[in-house]
Amino acid sequence: MTPSVSARTFRVGIVGCGAISRNHLEAFGSLANVRIVGVCDIDLDRARATAESWDVPNAVSTVGELLDLGVDIISVCTPHPTHEEVVLQAAAAGVHVLCEKPISTDLPSAERMTAACADAGVKLGVLFQRRFWPGAQRIRKAIDDGTLGRPVMGQCSVMLHREPEYYSKDAWRGTWANDGGGVLMTQAIHYIDLLQWFMGDIAEVYGRINSYKHGAHIEVEDSATAVLTFTSGAMATLEASTAVSPSLGVQIRITGETGASASLTEFPEGSDGRLDLWAVGETISTEAVHPAGVRPNVDLASINGQLIPHHTSQVRDFVAALENGTEPAITGEDATKALRILLAVYESSRTGVPVRFAAVEPPDITGRHSAPEAPAVQLTSRTAAAR
């Protein structure tokens, strides 16, 4: 076997020893050119327990102590609003960062993080491991090679199940201050990322949020819906909820300018995304969206565990980017795109009006160079009575 161009071993530190840290420990630990040298948690006992379980030589309680171990990379697994502080400390120390999603809970923070890493000359990657699903990769390829072509219509349905205990077991969950949002910020952001990766840059968002099941336990939304318009003129709908019982999983469908369509399903939650629809030319191939006998509601540990192979793919990509001097698959700028969309849903719900980011240039798919204008309708009781 030909050795890597770089014989360097990267020293890694993990910040935050909560549930998702297992995925990072497994992923980095599987790479031959990586050594995990420390874990960090504000609860030092938890850090020590994690270090002992994973045979990591150092357990510390501050990011400064972790950086003092001479790490090359830190992996950020802390609650959402704390990401910025950790990333800025790492950038100032010249250390590369792989950060759990969301990159942050507000846009100025995300922009400061990306700017700090760029100024320091360090890489910033953000975990959106579902982009590494083979099914997601196939859709992206079909967009690029013209099989689907430029997307014109999209649909993203994130209909998941959470028990009240999910929110009550950690004090930070379900609060605006410490979670940054509800189903959009914590669950749907993965699929908003996939949707915008397929559809392109966002132009306008019109959305609503509500809480139908968990309102007694959380401040944030458990349900949301939105209509999205992209700068290409493409349109998509979004629905998301953790108030569903049983869980229906996730479906993302894309229709391209060729008329072809493809749909990706994650059911049960945490399983690999499957292409349940591939409709190209005169042929339609399908798979069951909800196969018989599959248990729909899955616990968080099982969800996270099933995602470890895709965490590993993204971690491998990130380390390769450091070796080769290239950009990681998902940068801080990339991750900010999904955050921008979901924050616009919150803002639109608050104000009752769409949030517009950019002008729309409708695709010329019929010889028409502008979007068709619907005829005016008088919305009065007389209109309704005439039906």
Beta strands, then each sheet from edge to edge (+ up, - down):
strand 1: 10-15
strand 2: 34-40
strand 3: 59-60
strand 4: 73-76
strand 5: 96-99
strand 6: 124-126
strand 7: 151-159
strand 8: 202-210
strand 9: 223-230
strand 10: 235-241
strand 11: 249-256
strand 12: 261-266
strand 13: 274-280
strand 14: 283-286
strand 15: 355-356
sheet 1: 3+ 2+ 1+ 4+ 5+ 6+
sheet 2: 14+ 13- 12+ 11- 7+ 10+ 9- 8+ 15-
end
